[in-house]
Amino acid sequence: MEINILEESKNRLVVEIKGESHALCNAVKTELWNNKKVKITGYNIAHPLIGVPKLIIETESGNPKDILMEAVKNVKKDSESFLKAFTKIAK
């Protein structure tokens, strides 16, 4: 995975996430919508086979980088909880 910042301002961040697909982008986007500081968020993959996801975040307040970091940490926490719960029933 490679992440590049394509655009950055006080309330807007656009990042390119090479090597990822809808799975990660959708999880992060959904988590971002849970933050009341987020005004707009979404992602786009221009071509289904060769496109690179671009994640967009616009905030009402707060630093978009910090808000993205928080969302990613929450997705990680949810994934770890799921893995723990599934491991118990898969044995």
Summary of the structure (lengths in Angstrom):
residues: 91
radius of gyration: 14.4
end to end distance: 31.4
largest distance: 48.3
contacts: 239
relative contact order: 0.19
helix: 43%
strand: 30%
